[in-house]
């Protein structure tokens, strides 16, 4: 399928424009994908940021970025759109 990163509203490219290895999406695109069973959302905020946040995406899967290992990511589906966000 593909991997996507939720990006800020504006991206300022540096240097030559190249197609990113993953597609950047905005919050409106993600909002349209919420509830789609073919989308797997990963919340990779630090534990402190996650704990102190009042904004959490329902049904997002929590991954501590400091503890990612081959074992911890084994359950990430390979046949779905993967959205990774950290803000």
Number of C-alpha atoms within 10 A of each C-alpha: 10 13 17 19 18 19 16 12 9 7 8 6 8 7 6 6 7 8 7 7 9 12 13 16 15 14 12 10 11 16 10 9 16 16 12 10 9 14 21 22 26 20 20 20 19 15 14 8 12 17 11 8 11 8 9 12 13 9 12 17 13 15 17 14 13 10 9 11 9 8 7 11 11 9 8 13 13 12 11 16 18 20 22 21 16 14 15
